[in-house]
Amino acid sequence: MPSYKAPVDDIRFVLNDVLNIGKYSNLAGFADAPRDVVDAILDEGAKICERVLAPLNQVGDAEGCKIADGVVTTPTGFKQAYKTFVDGGWPGITGDPEFGGQGMPYVLGFALNEFVSSSNMAFGMYPGLSHGAYAAIHQWGTDDQKQTYLPKLVSGEWTGTMNLTEPHCGTDLGLLRTRAEPQGDGTYKITGTKIFISAGEHDMSDNIIHLVLAKIPGGPEGVKGISLFIVPKFMVEADGSLGARNGVKAGNIEHKMGIIGNSTCVMNFDEATGFLIGEEHKGLRAMFTMMNAARLGVGIQGLSQAEVAYQNAAIYAKDRLQMRSISGTKFPEKPADPIIVHPDVRRMLLSIRSFVEGARAFYLWTGLKIDLSHKDPDPAVREANDDIVALVTPVVKGYLTDKGFESTVAAQQVFGGHGYIKEWGMEQFVRDARISQIYEGTNGIQALDLVGRKLGQNGGRGLFAYIGEVEHFVAENAGNAELKPFLDGLQKATGDLRDGAMWFMQNAMANPDNAGAGSVEYMHLFGIQVLAYMWSQMAKISLDAKAAGTATEFHENKLIVGRFFLDRIVPDTASLLVKLSAGADSIMALKAANF
Amino acid sequence: MPSYKAPVDDIRFVLNDVLNIGKYSNLAGFADAPRDVVDAILDEGAKICERVLAPLNQVGDAEGCKIADGVVTTPTGFKQAYKTFVDGGWPGITGDPEFGGQGMPYVLGFALNEFVSSSNMAFGMYPGLSHGAYAAIHQWGTDDQKQTYLPKLVSGEWTGTMNLTEPHCGTDLGLLRTRAEPQGDGTYKITGTKIFISAGEHDMSDNIIHLVLAKIPGGPEGVKGISLFIVPKFMVEADGSLGARNGVKAGNIEHKMGIIGNSTCVMNFDEATGFLIGEEHKGLRAMFTMMNAARLGVGIQGLSQAEVAYQNAAIYAKDRLQMRSISGTKFPEKPADPIIVHPDVRRMLLSIRSFVEGARAFYLWTGLKIDLSHKDPDPAVREANDDIVALVTPVVKGYLTDKGFESTVAAQQVFGGHGYIKEWGMEQFVRDARISQIYEGTNGIQALDLVGRKLGQNGGRGLFAYIGEVEHFVAENAGNAELKPFLDGLQKATGDLRDGAMWFMQNAMANPDNAGAGSVEYMHLFGIQVLAYMWSQMAKISLDAKAAGTATEFHENKLIVGRFFLDRIVPDTASLLVKLSAGADSIMALKAANF
């Protein structure tokens, strides 16, 4: 059975040394999170993930969820684990204190998300989906709606879902058919079928709050006529008690490649009572509140599977004896050397690790920017952070899941034939990670969001702010000779990032297909560049520690792994730039019928 | 349910126009395979694969094989399909006529292999493994062994297996523990446990001929003390009838990520009677006879899954309506445009297709070289072809399976959320393709074989012969202005291939870890270069057809897809060269304990 140990030390290094979150103690939430509190939360979070959730990961995959007449039974142990999770107060860690939450910074919540996803991604989606519902109601709900739903979502007594997709429409929500008939009393009758609904029905909470996209008859065509509704599984009475069963029922559980422990449902709405959230026909805006939160969470899922897969592959590589080192026997007393002596095994492991540690710094850096975009007293700072968050959200989602998946495949490869056998658990990481590239907007959609919307948004304000931050860092450290290889790599990657943006500016106006044709390559270029920035910062801190005589092996390891990232990953920005600059011609030339 | 149509036209184009196999009609086998015969065989092969094998692919995945007291039942329909396959004479298509085979060229057999693997990879492994057993007995067996086993293997009445791996040893066969005790009568008693044995036990044939690696006590240590044995499931009497059940039994069926329709067994040998094949302690040599054949077959498996996944993704992309083209609505009469209008969907499809068509030409070109290495009357030609086959075998296996897997993932991505749902069949292609990167030597081992052995073998004779062939082609077509973009790309890639080899020559002698550290990157560089060579040849034929006024849309499509390969894939050789030239330093620096 695979094991999992939460990377608490690495999280602490990023929070304290790289991001220096202590300096934000003037801000709400941060004030309540001094280092000892953060340490205690991380340690306790690590414990429940390692001891309660991780041991259920293979159980969930093997058993799956059962459905009978719309009633879903989750895998053995899930219900009890969820109770433990709720009793520990974990669902509400970043929740608004007004509704019973602990109000902790997002940057800390993100770290805990990683632990939960690494230990049991399918389980993590039950509380995970609640965050999206929480965010939408918190931002767009009426006071009454907030009082009715938020305390229970924050406590975890109830969970939430996002009901968007229908059989014939995923990306293109303008096509959706679910109808919402106004009843004249402020409520609506919702009728239609939704598919791929994560945690759509289960036995872990008293109530499930579905957020459902539907069209009110007579509204505008397409996405401009979509509204968002709250559809509780059980109606909530005025006193907060549960009333009648609403007309929403799970029709089936999807047969999926992975995340089998999560009950991904077909949901049938049959004149279910729904409550409009936000304005009529303005549902898309509210939907994006859920979606943006969810996209960052999915990016973390991608990385989380890479992390746990890495841990197990590293253990195996140190244990498995096979062949002798090509540079001479290393363990003559053993019948063969452990495979960690082989350069290619190390290459695979370091590819994963240099991604994971860089990506971890990236998502935490993004999490901090979310906190600052909400809480900084200076509106200009809030705006600058918000711009950067908007810009990098598709990169967190797309790059972290593409590389996360690739990393699980590499970790499986370290196991040779055993990696293909279920008992070892490695192939489950591959199957689970795979969904992260698909849901909450496929990575192709993320790339289009990045290139087609975010790059040019507000006259490119986000990109300028981001590149400005990077250049400031480079300038500030220009005299640091030992850091030079990192800064050189970072500057090369940043130049390619800028050139790519320039190429789109010059070529996508005349032919928009040039944007679509190179968008995924650009997203990957961006991902490598931003990780080069993270590695440069981590290297700087590590070199500072060496200069100060406070360095440990931890810092030495950072410098080695960072160097690997420079040697083996950064060179890809050049070829990605060449490829995207080839434009759309050879992509659009083939007649559709000839595919 | 996914569909499959054998790419007969593309195979014909490569066989007739690119490889011009008609000009070898002076050689054995080719003489019996004029164009009309080849056409008929391809058409009949296509039929059985499309109509009999493909419909069973999902059945095999869903049902798997059952085992009870060592008796294995294959999935519904497999047994009957195998009978149809045998009745059609398919197992013996390239078999030696002396033993009942049809003696057709390998290049044709390879094409049929692709059809079988695309339609049902798990099924294809039952007859597929027989080829390895056949090859070993054909090359190393005594006349008596040949007469006893080959006719039945050729007819398909019996199947074969390869019993190499043990729980503690896969790559490192020197560690194996299975013992072969000589009985004084020329036979041996074989005792031990083998794992991951494809088609190890099943209900489809009367007998199963296991080829088993074991150690004869008192022999040399390590791989120098390994011998190969024939261990039939049922003893074969002098008159050819089946006798007593031998002491070999399936202990379990492995629980695998994919190829679930194949009975991959744990095999227990308990004083089973074995017959030495070849010389004592020289088993590795005979094993490689099986292995090299198997490696090429596995490369074809990788490509085969990419092909069938591509076909289904292309159908879906033309059918699925979602969003409008960013360059303006293409189908105003429909509620949305089919997703084939989106550049990124096309990019994914063309990435697969440009790989598949290039890789198909590559494996067929390799297959022809195998034929020539056996059959050309000129020993120098035989040697040159044999050198190139030895050189590229790890590239066929490693590159075609790495990119084959990646292609199935891309094809799955085209389906969005539906790609993750079992009913659509796309995720099975991903799971099935995954094993091809692992078995018959992981792709890391292939890369090491390429860089550590094959590059330098016979003073680099193979590489010189290969690059000579490429340069001859370039020189011959130097005046062809329309072909110039292809030749430019090919020359750039060939330069990188040569520079990479040079770098290893200069840096791996002093530090062998430099070879291991860059070997996978070099294998990929080689794969791209060889596909650029194939695309250049296909482009030349297509341009010739245009010049002659005989071009069809088929030729136009080739030029477009080839152009995509130049634009989007060839640029990677540059970054691969940079990466491998970084050497082993950052890979070997981290202490083993710190992984």
Interface residues (C-beta under 8 A of the other chain):
Chain A: T165 H168 C169 G170 T171 D172 G174 L175 I195 F196 E254 H255 K256 M257 G258 A314 A317 K318 L321 Q322 M323 I326 S327 P335 A336 P338 I340 V341 H342 P343 D344 V345 R346 R347 M348 L349 L350 R353 F405 V409 Q412 Q413 G416 G417 G419 Y420 I421 K422 E423 E427 V430 R431 R434 I435 Q437 I438 Y439 T442 N443 G444 A447 L448 G452 N511 P512 D513 A515 G516 A517 S519 V520 E553 N557 I560 V561 R563 F564 L566 D567 R568 P571 D572 A574 S575 V578 K579 A582 A584 D585 S586 I587 M588 A589 L590 A592 A593 N594 F595
Chain B: T165 H168 C169 G170 T171 D172 G174 L175 I195 F196 E254 H255 K256 M257 G258 A314 A317 K318 L321 Q322 M323 I326 S327 P335 A336 P338 I340 V341 H342 P343 D344 V345 R346 R347 M348 L349 L350 R353 F405 V409 Q412 Q413 G416 G417 G419 Y420 I421 K422 E423 E427 V430 R431 R434 I435 Q437 I438 Y439 T442 N443 G444 A447 L448 G452 N511 P512 D513 A515 G516 A517 S519 V520 E553 N557 I560 V561 R563 F564 L566 D567 R568 P571 D572 A574 S575 V578 K579 A582 A584 D585 S586 I587 M588 A589 L590 A592 A593 N594 F595
